[in-house]
């Protein structure tokens, strides 16, 4: 649970940090759609890949920690 909350905290802090101090959009120009479409997404893909690898590693590391119930031993009852 701690790891999940850490990832959520990092995601929230990164989104605020990446927003930056952008001013208002200039009048009469597109809102950066072509620039966004042509932009390099290497950083985003790297972060997503690292998150996926971390998540898979976390799931695999917890895979062997299951608690099994002890087997029931049959008992014999003799009456005299």
C-alpha positions in Angstrom: 0.0 0.0 0.0 2.9 2.3 0.7 4.2 1.9 -2.8 0.9 2.7 -4.3 0.6 5.9 -2.3 4.2 6.8 -3.3 3.4 6.4 -7.0 0.2 8.5 -6.6 2.2 11.3 -4.7 4.9 11.3 -7.4 2.3 11.4 -10.2 0.5 14.4 -8.6 3.7 16.3 -7.9 5.0 15.7 -11.4 1.8 17.0 -13.1 2.0 20.2 -11.1 5.7 20.6 -11.9 5.2 20.0 -15.6 2.4 22.6 -15.8 4.9 25.4 -15.4 4.2 29.1 -15.8 2.6 29.3 -19.1 0.9 32.5 -20.1 -2.3 32.9 -22.0 -2.5 31.6 -25.5 -1.8 34.2 -28.2 -4.9 35.3 -30.2 -5.4 34.0 -33.7 -3.0 31.1 -33.4 -3.6 27.4 -32.9 -3.3 26.1 -29.4 -0.2 24.1 -30.0 -1.9 21.0 -31.5 0.6 20.5 -34.3 3.5 21.1 -31.9 2.0 18.5 -29.5 1.4 16.0 -32.3 5.0 16.4 -33.6 6.5 16.5 -30.1 9.0 13.9 -28.9 7.3 11.6 -26.3 10.5 9.8 -25.2 10.3 11.1 -21.6 6.7 10.1 -21.2 7.2 6.7 -22.7 10.3 6.1 -20.5 8.3 7.0 -17.4 5.4 4.8 -18.3 7.8 1.9 -19.1 9.6 2.3 -15.8 6.3 2.3 -14.0 5.2 -0.8 -15.8 8.5 -2.6 -15.0 8.2 -1.5 -11.3 4.6 -2.7 -11.1 5.4 -6.1 -12.6 8.4 -6.5 -10.3 6.2 -5.6 -7.3 3.5 -8.1 -8.3 6.0 -10.9 -9.0 7.8 -10.3 -5.7 4.6 -10.7 -3.8 3.6 -13.9 -5.7 5.3 -16.4 -3.3 4.0 -14.9 -0.1 0.8 -16.8 0.3 -0.4 -18.2 3.5 -1.7 -21.8 3.2 -3.9 -23.5 5.7 -2.4 -26.5 7.4 -3.6 -29.9 6.1 -6.2 -31.6 8.2 -5.0 -34.8 9.8 -7.6 -37.6 9.8 -8.3 -39.0 13.3 -9.6 -42.4 14.2 -12.0 -42.9 17.1 -12.2 -46.2 18.7 -15.1 -47.2 21.1 -14.7 -49.8 23.6 
